[in-house]
Amino acid sequence: MTSEVIGPGASGLVDIENVIIRKELPVEERLRDYIDQIKNPYCYLSHGIVVKLSFAGKKSFEECLKDALFAREKI
């Protein structure tokens, strides 16, 4: 038995588990491809759980996204 934590309106969100990081692309194209796949990098699903991101302003969104992508590649 599995249970998913999905709220109203979450049906349009992309599950990050279905996103493929194309390591062969240059960083700029890789970011563009990631955003094309995830649709909304601020709100997506991870194993059926809604993830909402916000930033305190210490780094730009682009820097945070690069850090997250590179960290995910190491997993």
C-alpha positions as a LaTeX table, in Angstrom:
\begin{tabular}{lrrr}
\hline
Residue & $x$ (\AA) & $y$ (\AA) & $z$ (\AA) \\
\hline
Met1 & 0.00 & 0.00 & 0.00 \\
Thr2 & 1.33 & 3.43 & $-0.94$ \\
Ser3 & 0.11 & 6.86 & 0.00 \\
Glu4 & 0.88 & 10.12 & $-1.70$ \\
Val5 & 0.79 & 13.53 & $-0.12$ \\
Ile6 & $-0.69$ & 15.63 & $-2.89$ \\
Gly7 & $-2.87$ & 18.65 & $-2.33$ \\
Pro8 & $-5.41$ & 20.35 & $-4.56$ \\
Gly9 & $-3.95$ & 21.67 & $-7.78$ \\
Ala10 & $-0.88$ & 19.44 & $-7.55$ \\
Ser11 & $-1.92$ & 17.40 & $-10.58$ \\
Gly12 & $-0.13$ & 19.86 & $-12.89$ \\
Leu13 & 3.17 & 19.55 & $-11.03$ \\
Val14 & 6.09 & 17.54 & $-12.40$ \\
Asp15 & 7.72 & 14.85 & $-10.26$ \\
Ile16 & 11.44 & 15.59 & $-10.09$ \\
Glu17 & 12.11 & 11.85 & $-10.23$ \\
Asn18 & 11.05 & 12.01 & $-13.90$ \\
Val19 & 13.47 & 14.83 & $-14.72$ \\
Ile20 & 16.65 & 13.79 & $-16.51$ \\
Ile21 & 19.80 & 15.88 & $-15.97$ \\
Arg22 & 21.62 & 15.83 & $-19.29$ \\
Lys23 & 25.24 & 16.04 & $-18.15$ \\
Glu24 & 26.54 & 16.28 & $-21.71$ \\
Leu25 & 25.01 & 19.76 & $-22.13$ \\
Pro26 & 26.86 & 22.95 & $-21.21$ \\
Val27 & 25.67 & 24.42 & $-17.89$ \\
Glu28 & 23.48 & 27.11 & $-19.43$ \\
Glu29 & 21.70 & 24.66 & $-21.74$ \\
Arg30 & 21.43 & 22.13 & $-18.90$ \\
Leu31 & 19.63 & 24.72 & $-16.76$ \\
Arg32 & 17.30 & 25.61 & $-19.63$ \\
Asp33 & 16.57 & 21.92 & $-20.26$ \\
Tyr34 & 15.91 & 21.34 & $-16.53$ \\
Ile35 & 13.44 & 24.23 & $-16.39$ \\
Asp36 & 11.74 & 23.01 & $-19.58$ \\
Gln37 & 11.24 & 19.61 & $-17.94$ \\
Ile38 & 10.29 & 20.68 & $-14.38$ \\
Lys39 & 8.02 & 23.52 & $-15.63$ \\
Asn40 & 8.04 & 25.37 & $-12.29$ \\
Pro41 & 11.39 & 25.13 & $-10.45$ \\
Tyr42 & 9.79 & 26.76 & $-7.38$ \\
Cys43 & 7.06 & 24.13 & $-6.97$ \\
Tyr44 & 7.25 & 20.48 & $-8.01$ \\
Leu45 & 6.70 & 16.95 & $-6.68$ \\
Ser46 & 9.24 & 14.60 & $-5.12$ \\
His47 & 7.90 & 11.07 & $-4.59$ \\
Gly48 & 4.36 & 12.49 & $-4.50$ \\
Ile49 & 5.19 & 15.22 & $-1.98$ \\
Val50 & 4.76 & 18.86 & $-3.02$ \\
Val51 & 8.04 & 20.79 & $-2.70$ \\
Lys52 & 7.92 & 24.58 & $-2.61$ \\
Leu53 & 11.17 & 26.54 & $-2.75$ \\
Ser54 & 11.92 & 30.03 & $-1.55$ \\
Phe55 & 15.17 & 31.88 & $-1.13$ \\
Ala56 & 16.39 & 34.34 & 1.48 \\
Gly57 & 18.24 & 36.44 & $-1.09$ \\
Lys58 & 21.81 & 35.52 & $-0.16$ \\
Lys59 & 22.32 & 33.88 & $-3.58$ \\
Ser60 & 20.55 & 34.39 & $-6.86$ \\
Phe61 & 18.03 & 31.80 & $-8.02$ \\
Glu62 & 20.44 & 30.77 & $-10.77$ \\
Glu63 & 23.24 & 30.13 & $-8.24$ \\
Cys64 & 20.93 & 28.08 & $-6.02$ \\
Leu65 & 19.67 & 26.09 & $-8.99$ \\
Lys66 & 23.22 & 25.36 & $-10.18$ \\
Asp67 & 24.17 & 24.22 & $-6.65$ \\
Ala68 & 21.13 & 21.96 & $-6.48$ \\
Leu69 & 21.78 & 20.43 & $-9.91$ \\
Phe70 & 25.43 & 19.76 & $-9.17$ \\
Ala71 & 24.55 & 18.26 & $-5.77$ \\
Arg72 & 21.96 & 15.98 & $-7.42$ \\
Glu73 & 24.54 & 14.78 & $-9.95$ \\
Lys74 & 26.77 & 13.57 & $-7.09$ \\
Ile75 & 23.99 & 11.40 & $-5.61$ \\
\hline
\end{tabular}
